[in-house]
């Protein structure tokens, strides 16, 4: 069951990663990247690493995607859509992606890492509870300060990206 979910999440992750590269609209590319990050987070959950899954969502889906959206807002999207990175060079890139995908698929099928036995639980629940208590009790002020700084950066980017009327 876990192997099926892993293959599903991995397949969707690869598809969204290809969409990031092939999408013409930068906003669509950013949304596909966010979907890819969420799929990777789901893989971390399957690997019984909930802390990494939460960090993946907070750091990459939250902070990095906000940064990418700032960049998209700052550039002229209509002009960027008209420009191509490699005009006419997508066929060799597509062939390379297919070859690497087939190679990865063969390596995954040939490896013995996907067995039907369940991994032994390490009992990491206490460590996560201790880390979260430390983060939100002892380091609450730096955590809240970082969130206020990110909010100020968001407001500043919106003000800078606005077109001036007149």
C-alpha positions in Angstrom: 0.0 0.0 0.0 2.8 2.4 0.9 4.7 1.6 -2.2 1.6 2.4 -4.3 1.2 5.8 -2.6 4.9 6.4 -3.0 4.8 5.7 -6.7 1.7 7.9 -7.1 3.2 10.8 -5.2 6.5 10.4 -7.1 4.8 10.3 -10.4 2.7 13.4 -9.7 5.9 15.1 -8.4 7.8 14.4 -11.6 4.8 15.5 -13.8 4.5 18.8 -11.9 8.3 19.3 -12.1 8.1 18.9 -15.9 5.2 21.3 -15.9 7.4 23.9 -14.0 9.9 23.8 -16.8 7.5 23.6 -19.8 4.8 26.1 -18.6 4.8 29.3 -20.6 3.1 31.4 -17.9 5.3 32.1 -14.9 2.3 32.0 -12.5 1.4 28.5 -13.8 5.0 27.5 -13.3 5.0 28.7 -9.7 1.7 26.9 -9.0 3.2 23.7 -10.5 6.3 24.1 -8.3 4.0 24.5 -5.2 2.2 21.3 -6.2 5.6 19.5 -6.6 6.7 20.7 -3.1 3.4 19.4 -1.6 4.0 16.0 -3.3 7.5 15.8 -1.8 6.0 16.7 1.6 3.6 13.7 1.2 6.5 11.5 0.4 8.1 12.6 3.7 4.9 11.6 5.5 5.1 8.2 3.9 8.7 7.9 5.1 7.5 8.6 8.6 9.3 11.9 8.8 6.5 14.3 9.8 8.9 17.0 10.9 10.5 17.1 7.5 7.1 17.2 5.9 6.0 20.2 8.0 9.3 22.0 7.4 8.9 21.3 3.6 5.4 22.9 3.7 6.5 25.9 5.9 9.8 26.7 4.3 9.3 25.8 0.6 5.6 26.1 0.0 5.3 29.1 2.3 8.5 31.2 2.2 10.1 30.2 -1.1 6.9 30.3 -3.1 6.2 33.8 -1.6 9.6 34.8 -2.8 9.0 33.5 -6.3 5.6 35.3 -6.4 7.4 38.5 -5.4 9.8 38.0 -8.4 6.9 37.3 -10.7 5.1 40.5 -9.5 8.3 42.6 -9.9 8.9 41.6 -13.5 6.7 42.4 -16.4 4.9 39.1 -16.9 3.5 39.9 -20.4 7.0 40.6 -21.7 8.5 37.5 -20.0 5.8 35.3 -21.5 6.7 36.4 -25.0 10.4 35.5 -24.5 11.6 31.9 -24.7 14.6 30.6 -22.8 15.8 28.3 -25.6 13.8 28.8 -28.8 13.6 25.5 -30.7 15.7 23.8 -28.1 13.0 21.9 -26.4 13.3 18.7 -28.3 16.8 17.8 -27.0 15.7 18.7 -23.5 12.6 16.6 -23.8 14.7 13.6 -25.1 17.0 14.0 -22.1 14.2 14.2 -19.7 12.6 11.0 -21.1 16.0 9.1 -21.0 16.6 10.2 -17.4 13.1 9.3 -16.5 13.4 5.8 -18.0 16.8 5.3 -16.3 15.3 6.4 -12.9 12.3 4.0 -13.4 14.6 1.1 -14.2 16.9 1.8 -11.2 13.8 2.0 -8.9 12.4 -1.3 -10.2 15.8 -3.1 -9.9 16.7 -1.9 -6.4 15.7 -3.9 -3.4 14.7 -0.9 -1.4 11.0 -1.4 -2.1 10.1 -4.5 -0.1 6.8 -5.5 1.4 8.1 -5.4 5.0 7.1 -2.6 7.2 9.9 -0.4 8.7 10.4 -0.5 12.5 9.0 2.6 14.2 11.7 4.6 15.8 9.5 6.4 18.3 10.4 9.9 17.3 7.2 11.4 18.6 8.8 12.5 21.8 11.6 14.2 20.0 9.2 16.1 17.8 7.1 17.1 20.8 10.3 18.4 22.6 11.4 20.3 19.5 8.0 22.0 19.1 7.8 22.9 22.8 11.3 24.4 22.6 10.4 26.3 19.4 7.1 27.8 20.6 8.1 28.3 24.3 11.7 29.2 24.5 12.1 30.8 21.0 8.6 32.3 20.6 9.9 35.9 20.3 12.4 35.2 17.5 9.8 33.1 15.7 7.2 35.9 15.9 9.9 38.5 14.9 10.7 36.5 11.8 7.0 36.3 10.9 6.6 40.1 11.3 9.7 40.7 9.1 8.2 38.4 6.4 4.9 40.3 6.6 6.8 43.6 6.2 8.6 42.2 3.2 5.3 41.1 1.7 3.8 44.5 2.1 6.9 46.2 0.7 6.9 44.0 -2.4 3.3 44.7 -3.0 3.9 48.5 -2.7 6.9 48.3 -5.1 5.2 46.1 -7.6 2.1 48.4 -7.9 1.9 50.4 -11.0 1.9 54.1 -10.4 -1.3 55.8 -11.5 -1.0 59.0 -13.5 
